[in-house]
Each structure stands twice: as structure tokens, then as C-alpha cells.
Amino acid sequence: MVEVDLELDLKGMNCPLPLLKAKQGLKQLRSGQVLRVQATDPGSVRDFESFARISGHELISSEQVSGVFIHTLRHK
């Protein structure tokens, strides 16, 4: 189990807001800290995968639980 430093509830927001809010959240964190995002936008799966690949942040996990997409990122 990964210790989460910041969790954002972004359910109900549509693309691109979940990713934009996540970027703002990551700016509050230091290297190695972990952000967890809850989103209902199915496009967030693709968005977070691409963002992690491009930005260098580690996408620890992306999962769907009861219609909510949970993305966990480690700040680079």
C-alpha cells in the first residue's frame, strides 16, 4: 500500500479538468510524494497514462472501482 500525500476528488469533472487539477496538485508536492486522483471521466485513463509518459512522473496505478477511475502518481 502506497502512502498518499494528497488526494483530489475530481468526480463529475470532464476532460481536461481532471488532468489540469492533477497538475496543480502535483505542483504542491515534492519529489517522491504521491498524488491520488478520483475521476469519473473515462478519458482520464488515457490522459493520465500520456501525462505520466510525457512528464516523467510515475503512474503507480490506474484502476476503476464502482465507476470511479483512481489514478495514483508519484512526483518525479
Summary of the structure (lengths in Angstrom):
residues: 76
radius of gyration: 11.0
end to end distance: 18.9
largest distance: 30.8
contacts: 219
relative contact order: 0.26
helix: 30%
strand: 33%
